[in-house]
Amino acid sequence: MTADKMPESAEQGGETVSERNLERLLNTAYRPERPSEEFAIRLRTAAQKHSAKRKEKSDMVESTVNVHAGERAGFGRIVGWSLAAAAAIMVIVALILSHGRSEPKSAYRMPEKGSKADTALAVPGSRLEFSGTQAPAVLPSSSTPATNYAPLQVLLPKPLFEGTPKAMKGLNLAKPRNVNEPFMVPAGCENVSLNKPVKSSDPEPTVGELKQVTDGDKEAVEGSYIELGPGLQWVQIDLQRQYSIYAIMLWHFHKEARVYHAVVVQVADDPDFITNVRTVFNNDASNSAGLGVGADLEYLDEYTGKLIDAKGVKARYVRCYSKGNTSNDQNHYTEVEVYGIPSK
C-alpha cells in the first residue's frame, strides 16, 4: 500500500485528522472580537461621569463632618467656659464664708520672740503659752463677773522628774491639772507679781535668794528655786498696789515627785496680815499650821504648777505657807505667779 492510499485515520506528522479538526474548531470559537471605537468612547465617558459623582458625594460628606465637628468643638468650648466660671464662683463664695468663720486655735502657742512672756524666763527649755479653747472652759468664781473673758496665759517650764518617787500612802491627792482645759479670766489679766518684792518667815534661805520667787524662772534645775528651813514657813509678795486677783500659780519643787504639806495661800491689805485677811486655798486638813482646817486636797507638785482660783479677790499682799514635804522637812519655792488686773 502506497502513502497516498493510506486511510484518513492514519497518523500524519504525529497528529490524527480528528485532532486537526478539533484545533480548527477551537480557534474559530474563541477568537477575541475587537470592540468598536464608539463603544470604547461610551464606556470611558460613563466611567468618568460615575467617578465625578462619587467624588462630589465624598466632598459633601467630608464637608458635613467638618461642620458637625466644628459645632461640637464650639459647644465643648462653651461648656468648658461655663464650668470654669461656675467653679470660680463657688471658690469665691467659699472664701467669703470662711473669712467670717472663727476657727479654733491650738491649745498652745509659743510666745512671740522678744515679748514680755518670752524674756520672763531666764533658763531655756520647753515653754508653752496657754491660749486654746479646745477643752471646756473653766470660768473663775468671781462675785463681779466680767463680760469679756480670755484664756489664762501661762508659760510652762520643761517637764523633769528625776529619781524614784517616794511612797505616798494614805494621801488623798487631787487629780493632775489638765493643761488642755483653759482657765478663763477677764481680758487684760496678766502676771502682776513678776519681779515684785518678796519677804519670808526665813529671811536667809538655805539655798537661793528670795527674789527668785518672782523672777520668772520656774525650771526644775539648780539655781531656779529657794530652800527654806524645816517646819512651817511662808513667802510673801508685795504687789505694790491693790489688784483684783483671779488666779495664783504655785511651783514648789517639781524636779522629783513630791507632795508639800499644809499648803495655805492667803491675801491681805497690809504686810502684817492683820487687815482683811482672806484664805483662797487651804489643804491643811489637820490644821497643823494653825490657820484653820482646810477643805482642799493635797497635790503632787508638777511642772504644770498648782492653779488656784482666787475668784477676783482684791488685795495687795499674797502669802504662801507650807510645812515640809514627802521627801524631807524642808520647804521649797521655785516660782509664784499672781494674775490680776488693777482694782478700780
C-alpha positions as CSV (number, residue, x, y, z in Angstrom):
1,M,0.0,0.0,0.0
2,T,1.3,3.4,-1.0
3,A,1.4,6.6,1.0
4,D,-1.3,8.4,-0.9
5,K,-3.6,5.5,-0.4
6,M,-3.4,5.5,3.4
7,P,-6.7,5.9,5.3
8,E,-7.6,9.3,6.8
9,S,-7.4,7.8,10.3
10,A,-3.7,7.1,9.8
11,E,-1.3,9.3,11.6
12,Q,0.4,12.1,9.5
13,G,3.1,14.1,11.2
14,G,2.1,12.7,14.6
15,E,-1.5,14.1,14.5
16,T,-4.7,12.5,13.5
17,V,-7.4,14.0,11.4
18,S,-9.7,14.3,14.4
19,E,-7.1,16.3,16.4
20,R,-6.6,18.8,13.5
21,N,-10.3,19.2,13.1
22,L,-10.7,20.0,16.8
23,E,-8.0,22.6,16.8
24,R,-9.7,24.4,13.8
25,L,-13.0,24.5,15.7
26,L,-11.4,25.9,18.9
27,N,-9.6,28.7,17.0
28,T,-12.8,29.7,15.4
29,A,-15.0,29.7,18.5
30,Y,-12.6,31.6,20.9
31,R,-11.0,34.1,18.6
32,P,-11.5,37.5,20.5
33,E,-13.5,40.1,18.8
34,R,-12.0,43.7,18.5
35,P,-14.5,46.1,20.1
36,S,-15.7,49.1,18.1
37,E,-14.3,52.6,18.7
38,E,-17.7,54.0,19.5
39,F,-18.4,51.5,22.3
40,A,-15.0,52.3,23.9
41,I,-15.8,56.0,23.9
42,R,-19.2,55.5,25.5
43,L,-17.7,53.2,28.2
44,R,-14.9,55.7,29.0
45,T,-17.4,58.6,29.3
46,A,-19.7,56.7,31.5
47,A,-16.8,55.7,33.8
48,Q,-15.7,59.4,34.1
49,K,-19.2,60.6,35.0
50,H,-19.5,57.9,37.7
51,S,-16.2,58.8,39.1
52,A,-17.1,62.5,39.2
53,K,-20.4,61.7,41.0
54,R,-18.6,59.6,43.7
55,K,-16.1,62.4,44.3
56,E,-18.8,65.0,44.7
57,K,-20.7,62.8,47.1
58,S,-17.4,62.2,49.1
59,D,-16.8,66.0,49.3
60,M,-20.3,66.6,50.6
61,V,-19.9,64.0,53.3
62,E,-16.5,65.4,54.4
63,S,-17.9,68.9,54.5
64,T,-20.8,67.8,56.6
65,V,-18.5,66.0,59.0
66,N,-16.3,69.1,59.3
67,V,-19.3,71.3,60.1
68,H,-20.5,68.9,62.8
69,A,-17.0,68.7,64.3
70,G,-16.8,72.5,64.4
71,E,-20.2,72.7,66.0
72,R,-19.1,70.0,68.6
73,A,-15.9,71.9,69.3
74,G,-17.7,75.1,69.8
75,F,-20.2,73.5,72.1
76,G,-17.4,71.9,74.0
77,R,-15.7,75.3,74.4
78,I,-18.9,76.8,75.7
79,V,-19.4,74.0,78.2
80,G,-15.8,74.3,79.4
81,W,-16.0,78.0,79.9
82,S,-19.3,77.6,81.7
83,L,-17.9,75.0,84.1
84,A,-14.8,77.1,84.8
85,A,-17.0,80.2,85.6
86,A,-19.2,78.1,88.0
87,A,-16.1,76.7,89.7
88,A,-14.7,80.3,90.2
89,I,-18.0,81.5,91.6
90,M,-18.0,78.5,94.1
91,V,-14.4,79.3,95.2
92,I,-15.3,83.0,95.8
93,V,-18.4,82.1,97.8
94,A,-16.3,79.6,99.9
95,L,-13.7,82.2,100.6
96,I,-16.3,84.8,101.7
97,L,-17.9,82.3,104.0
98,S,-14.6,81.1,105.5
99,H,-13.5,84.6,106.1
100,G,-16.3,85.2,108.6
101,R,-15.9,81.9,110.4
102,S,-13.8,81.8,113.5
103,E,-11.6,78.7,113.6
104,P,-10.5,77.1,116.9
105,K,-6.9,77.8,117.7
106,S,-4.3,75.4,119.0
107,A,-4.2,74.8,122.7
108,Y,-0.7,76.1,122.8
109,R,1.4,78.7,121.1
110,M,4.9,79.8,121.5
111,P,5.3,83.4,122.9
112,E,6.5,86.0,120.5
113,K,10.2,86.4,120.4
114,G,11.2,89.4,122.5
115,S,7.8,89.7,124.2
116,K,7.4,90.1,127.9
117,A,6.4,86.4,128.2
118,D,9.5,85.3,126.2
119,T,12.0,87.4,128.2
120,A,10.5,86.5,131.6
121,L,12.2,83.1,131.6
122,A,16.0,83.1,132.2
123,V,16.6,79.4,131.6
124,P,16.0,77.8,128.1
125,G,13.6,75.0,127.9
126,S,10.1,73.9,126.7
127,R,7.9,76.9,127.3
128,L,4.3,76.8,126.1
129,E,1.8,79.6,126.3
130,F,-1.7,78.5,127.0
131,S,-4.2,80.2,124.8
132,G,-6.5,77.5,123.5
133,T,-10.2,76.8,123.7
134,Q,-10.3,73.2,122.7
135,A,-11.4,71.8,126.1
136,P,-14.4,73.1,128.0
137,A,-13.5,76.5,129.5
138,V,-13.4,77.0,133.3
139,L,-14.7,80.4,134.5
140,P,-13.4,81.8,137.8
141,S,-15.9,82.1,140.6
142,S,-15.8,85.9,140.8
143,S,-18.5,87.8,142.7
144,T,-18.4,90.5,140.0
145,P,-18.1,88.6,136.7
146,A,-16.7,90.4,133.7
147,T,-18.3,90.3,130.3
148,N,-15.1,89.8,128.3
149,Y,-13.1,86.7,129.2
150,A,-10.0,85.1,127.7
151,P,-7.9,82.0,128.5
152,L,-5.3,82.4,131.1
153,Q,-1.9,82.5,129.5
154,V,0.8,80.6,131.5
155,L,4.4,79.8,130.4
156,L,5.1,76.2,131.4
157,P,8.6,75.0,132.3
158,K,10.2,71.9,130.9
159,P,8.9,68.6,132.5
160,L,11.7,67.0,134.6
161,F,11.2,64.2,137.1
162,E,14.3,62.6,138.5
163,G,14.9,59.7,140.9
164,T,12.5,57.1,142.2
165,P,9.2,58.5,143.6
166,K,8.8,58.2,147.4
167,A,6.0,56.1,148.8
168,M,2.9,58.3,149.3
169,K,0.5,56.0,151.1
170,G,-2.6,57.4,152.8
171,L,-2.6,60.7,150.9
172,N,-5.8,61.9,149.3
173,L,-4.4,63.7,146.2
174,A,-6.1,65.9,143.8
175,K,-6.1,64.9,140.1
176,P,-3.3,66.4,138.0
177,R,-4.2,69.7,136.2
178,N,-5.4,69.3,132.6
179,V,-3.3,71.8,130.7
180,N,-5.7,71.5,127.8
181,E,-8.5,72.9,129.8
182,P,-8.3,76.7,129.6
183,F,-9.0,78.7,132.8
184,M,-10.9,81.8,131.7
185,V,-10.0,85.2,133.2
186,P,-11.1,88.8,132.3
187,A,-9.4,90.2,129.3
188,G,-6.2,92.1,130.3
189,C,-5.5,89.8,133.2
190,E,-1.7,89.2,133.5
191,N,1.1,88.2,135.8
192,V,1.3,91.2,138.2
193,S,3.9,89.6,140.6
194,L,6.8,89.4,138.1
195,N,9.9,90.9,139.8
196,K,7.9,92.2,142.7
197,P,9.4,92.3,146.3
198,V,9.4,89.1,148.3
199,K,9.9,88.5,152.0
200,S,9.8,85.3,154.0
201,S,9.5,83.8,157.5
202,D,13.1,82.6,156.8
203,P,14.9,85.8,155.7
204,E,18.1,83.8,154.8
205,P,17.2,80.8,152.7
206,T,19.4,77.8,152.8
207,V,19.5,77.8,149.0
208,G,18.9,80.7,146.7
209,E,17.6,84.2,147.2
210,L,14.1,85.4,147.9
211,K,13.9,87.4,144.7
212,Q,13.9,84.1,142.7
213,V,10.3,83.5,143.8
214,T,9.1,86.1,141.3
215,D,12.0,86.2,138.7
216,G,10.0,84.3,136.1
217,D,12.4,81.3,136.1
218,K,10.4,78.2,137.0
219,E,12.6,75.5,135.6
220,A,13.4,72.4,137.6
221,V,17.2,72.9,137.7
222,E,19.7,74.1,140.3
223,G,19.6,77.8,140.8
224,S,15.9,78.1,140.0
225,Y,14.5,77.6,143.5
226,I,15.0,78.6,147.1
227,E,15.1,76.3,150.1
228,L,13.7,77.5,153.5
229,G,14.2,75.8,156.8
230,P,12.1,73.0,158.3
231,G,8.7,73.4,159.9
232,L,6.0,75.9,158.9
233,Q,7.4,78.6,156.6
234,W,6.0,81.2,154.2
235,V,6.9,83.6,151.4
236,Q,5.1,86.9,150.8
237,I,4.8,89.0,147.7
238,D,4.1,92.7,147.7
239,L,2.1,93.6,144.5
240,Q,2.8,97.3,145.3
241,R,-0.8,98.2,144.7
242,Q,-4.3,96.6,145.0
243,Y,-5.3,94.2,142.3
244,S,-8.3,92.1,141.5
245,I,-6.7,88.7,141.7
246,Y,-8.2,85.9,139.6
247,A,-5.5,83.2,139.6
248,I,-2.4,82.2,141.5
249,M,0.1,79.7,140.0
250,L,2.4,78.0,142.5
251,W,5.5,75.8,141.9
252,H,7.4,74.4,144.9
253,F,9.9,71.8,143.5
254,H,9.0,69.7,140.5
255,K,12.3,68.1,139.9
256,E,11.0,64.9,141.6
257,A,7.6,63.7,142.6
258,R,6.7,65.4,145.9
259,V,3.7,66.5,147.9
260,Y,4.1,69.6,150.1
261,H,2.1,69.6,153.3
262,A,-0.1,72.3,154.8
263,V,-0.2,74.5,151.7
264,V,-2.2,77.6,152.5
265,V,-2.5,80.7,150.4
266,Q,-3.9,84.0,151.9
267,V,-4.2,87.6,150.7
268,A,-4.5,90.8,152.8
269,D,-4.4,94.6,152.6
270,D,-1.4,95.0,154.9
271,P,2.1,93.4,155.1
272,D,1.5,92.0,158.6
273,F,-1.7,90.1,157.6
274,I,-3.9,91.7,160.1
275,T,-6.4,93.7,158.0
276,N,-8.9,92.0,155.7
277,V,-7.1,88.6,155.6
278,R,-8.8,86.0,153.3
279,T,-7.8,82.4,152.5
280,V,-8.0,81.4,148.9
281,F,-6.5,77.9,149.3
282,N,-6.0,75.5,152.2
283,N,-5.2,71.8,152.1
284,D,-4.1,71.6,155.8
285,A,-6.8,69.0,156.9
286,S,-5.2,68.7,160.4
287,N,-4.8,72.4,161.0
288,S,-1.1,71.9,161.7
289,A,-0.4,75.4,160.6
290,G,-2.9,76.9,162.9
291,L,-4.7,78.7,160.1
292,G,-7.9,76.7,160.1
293,V,-8.9,73.3,158.8
294,G,-8.6,73.2,155.0
295,A,-11.1,71.6,152.6
296,D,-8.8,71.5,149.6
297,L,-6.9,68.3,148.6
298,E,-3.1,67.8,148.7
299,Y,-1.5,67.6,145.3
300,L,1.6,66.3,143.5
301,D,3.9,69.2,142.6
302,E,4.5,69.0,138.9
303,Y,5.8,71.2,136.0
304,T,2.2,72.3,135.3
305,G,2.1,74.1,138.6
306,K,-0.8,74.4,141.0
307,L,-3.6,76.7,139.7
308,I,-5.6,78.4,142.4
309,D,-8.8,80.2,141.6
310,A,-8.7,83.4,143.5
311,K,-12.2,84.4,142.5
312,G,-11.4,88.0,141.7
313,V,-10.4,88.9,145.3
314,K,-9.0,92.4,145.8
315,A,-5.7,92.6,147.7
316,R,-2.1,93.9,147.6
317,Y,-0.2,91.2,149.5
318,V,-0.1,87.4,148.8
319,R,1.3,84.9,151.3
320,C,2.0,81.2,150.7
321,Y,2.5,78.7,153.5
322,S,4.0,75.1,153.6
323,K,5.3,72.7,156.1
324,G,7.7,70.2,154.7
325,N,7.1,67.6,152.0
326,T,7.1,63.8,151.4
327,S,10.8,63.8,150.8
328,N,12.1,65.9,153.7
329,D,11.2,68.6,156.2
330,Q,12.4,71.5,154.1
331,N,10.3,74.0,152.2
332,H,11.0,75.0,148.6
333,Y,9.6,77.6,146.2
334,T,10.5,77.8,142.6
335,E,8.0,80.4,141.4
336,V,4.8,82.1,142.4
337,E,2.7,84.0,139.8
338,V,-0.2,86.2,140.7
339,Y,-2.6,87.0,137.8
340,G,-4.9,90.0,138.1
341,I,-5.9,93.4,136.9
342,P,-5.7,96.8,138.7
343,S,-8.6,97.4,141.0
344,K,-10.7,100.5,140.3
